[in-house]
Amino acid sequence: MPEVGKICDKVRSKNAGPFWLTIDIFCGSSDAFARLSGGLSTKRVAEALGTDTKSIKRFDIKDLNVIKISLPRPVVQGHPGDRDMHGAAWASVVAELAVD
Amino acid sequence: MTRILVPSGALGLDYDKAALERGIQMKPDLIAIDGGSTDSGPSYLGSGVSKYARSSTKVEWKGLIEAARTAGCPLVIGTAGTCGTDGMVDWLVDITRECLEELGWTPRVATLKSEQDPREVGKRFASGQVWALDGAPSLDRKTIEDCTHIVALAGAEQIQKAIETEAEIVIAGRTTDTATIAALPLMQDDHAGGAWHGAKIAECGALCATNPQSGVLMVEFDKAGFTVHPLAYDARATPQTVLAHMLYENADPFILHEPGGHLDVTDASYEALDEARVRVEGSRWVASDRYTVKLEGARVAGCQTLLMATIRDPRYVESAQAWIRDIGHRHAKKVENRMGLAPGAWRCDLRLVGIDSTLGELETRPGSPTEIGVLCTITAEDQGTANEIGKLMNPYLLHHPLTSEEEQPTFSFPFSPAEIDRGPVHEFCLHHVMTLSDPMDAFRLDVINA
């Protein structure tokens, strides 16, 4: 099964303030957007990120061919348990998910 | 029309000088730049220091002072010194004095201070004037009063008061990313939705365009909306790059909360005017009933000691996960036995660089590297305790065998002593807003002799 990162142009992740993370999937085309919007379930994303679906805010933005996923940071930025101060690596978790 | 020139996303990140020169030629009404954000973690706010080097800050700030003097317009910086504490406003005032002396110029300088007395915030919390935002940690009065620094994020209203002093240079403490850009267009009755939306698009400089590192951007605000114009010769804004910037560091791509209301860009339209410029209309500003400002606060979360070892022996590389689990257990027991410390009073994080140190349990592709870095982070109440716990860890990272039968191994330490004391570490503890009866209630504006 192909991965999200192979279908889209780019996935990026970043803090949205110290308490939230946000992941942007730039699909690059309406075809890729349709495929990911339908094929990548919020449940799969939540499982991969170690959270539940109700914690996730998801925006499928057709005009931009972008899917945006925001969630409260599982570990607050800068806490001794935080491994990734800027939230940079969460993009890879999503990029490497297989899509039906 | 109001023209705001934004030289870059933050003072310290540098800007394209030729593009800045073009911006000056276009006769801006104001030059606005940001000095920071929370993005680099709680330490900057917690200890009240700048992330960027003083030398970079001075060179770039001096260039902007000269630009503002040539353009004959005010220069406004928000969130001075990364965190926007009072001390960081004073730090930038000192730098400003040096620059002005070197330039032989004596303009009017205003400071806007945003820092809050934790006890005062504690009182307001107790009387119900402090409200949790979505995702906020639980809060009590003691946590607030433990904060080493608390800042309130100034909005457009406070920046407008500073502009009204007719200062040529405004140095503000913590402000929202957008306030320094939106303030003047709002004062001049430009479209309110357009003012906030254009400010959000421009807050990181040319990040909303191609060649994002060029920094320099002009935003033209008017009665119906705004136009984005990146000024480096090879930078272009397209509807796509502009729209995409609403996503940046923002949990909700359509709504942006500011003091006094929120911006809604759901119905905004984006049109390419030519190869470089984008026109935006249709954004809405929705005023709120009460005036609130966001608070940021950080407190000391303990002190840390680090150890780092590298492992090259293939057998240990292969069994590294089991090896650090074993070390973790043995070390914890030793800390309890030798130091009498209860398990909850300290923590030790052992991370394998090259295996899964970035993602931990979320990693689905642990590496099979030639070598592994073992990063040990110890957090305890004070530095002496953290260092002592580190010394108890040292022999394990140097010599711990996988089995009791084998010859004692030795691993590689890059430093001596192996323990590196990091000093105090901080944590963010506020994700809250505070109600104000007047926007200037929590802020202090002064015109100073620079």
Boltz contact constraints between the chains, C-beta under 6 A:
constraints:
  - contact:
      token1: [A, 14]
      token2: [B, 249]
      max_distance: 6.0
  - contact:
      token1: [A, 16]
      token2: [B, 249]
      max_distance: 6.0
  - contact:
      token1: [A, 16]
      token2: [B, 250]
      max_distance: 6.0
  - contact:
      token1: [A, 16]
      token2: [B, 251]
      max_distance: 6.0
  - contact:
      token1: [A, 18]
      token2: [B, 38]
      max_distance: 6.0
  - contact:
      token1: [A, 18]
      token2: [B, 428]
      max_distance: 6.0
  - contact:
      token1: [A, 19]
      token2: [B, 135]
      max_distance: 6.0
  - contact:
      token1: [A, 19]
      token2: [B, 431]
      max_distance: 6.0
  - contact:
      token1: [A, 20]
      token2: [B, 135]
      max_distance: 6.0
  - contact:
      token1: [A, 20]
      token2: [B, 251]
      max_distance: 6.0
  - contact:
      token1: [A, 22]
      token2: [B, 251]
      max_distance: 6.0
  - contact:
      token1: [A, 24]
      token2: [B, 247]
      max_distance: 6.0
  - contact:
      token1: [A, 50]
      token2: [B, 362]
      max_distance: 6.0
  - contact:
      token1: [A, 59]
      token2: [B, 253]
      max_distance: 6.0
  - contact:
      token1: [A, 64]
      token2: [B, 243]
      max_distance: 6.0
  - contact:
      token1: [A, 68]
      token2: [B, 247]
      max_distance: 6.0
  - contact:
      token1: [A, 68]
      token2: [B, 253]
      max_distance: 6.0
  - contact:
      token1: [A, 70]
      token2: [B, 251]
      max_distance: 6.0
  - contact:
      token1: [A, 72]
      token2: [B, 135]
      max_distance: 6.0
  - contact:
      token1: [A, 77]
      token2: [B, 41]
      max_distance: 6.0
  - contact:
      token1: [A, 78]
      token2: [B, 41]
      max_distance: 6.0
  - contact:
      token1: [A, 78]
      token2: [B, 42]
      max_distance: 6.0
  - contact:
      token1: [A, 78]
      token2: [B, 427]
      max_distance: 6.0
  - contact:
      token1: [A, 79]
      token2: [B, 427]
      max_distance: 6.0
  - contact:
      token1: [A, 80]
      token2: [B, 347]
      max_distance: 6.0
  - contact:
      token1: [A, 80]
      token2: [B, 379]
      max_distance: 6.0
  - contact:
      token1: [A, 83]
      token2: [B, 358]
      max_distance: 6.0
  - contact:
      token1: [A, 83]
      token2: [B, 360]
      max_distance: 6.0
  - contact:
      token1: [A, 84]
      token2: [B, 358]
      max_distance: 6.0
  - contact:
      token1: [A, 85]
      token2: [B, 41]
      max_distance: 6.0
  - contact:
      token1: [A, 89]
      token2: [B, 358]
      max_distance: 6.0
  - contact:
      token1: [A, 89]
      token2: [B, 359]
      max_distance: 6.0
  - contact:
      token1: [A, 93]
      token2: [B, 362]
      max_distance: 6.0
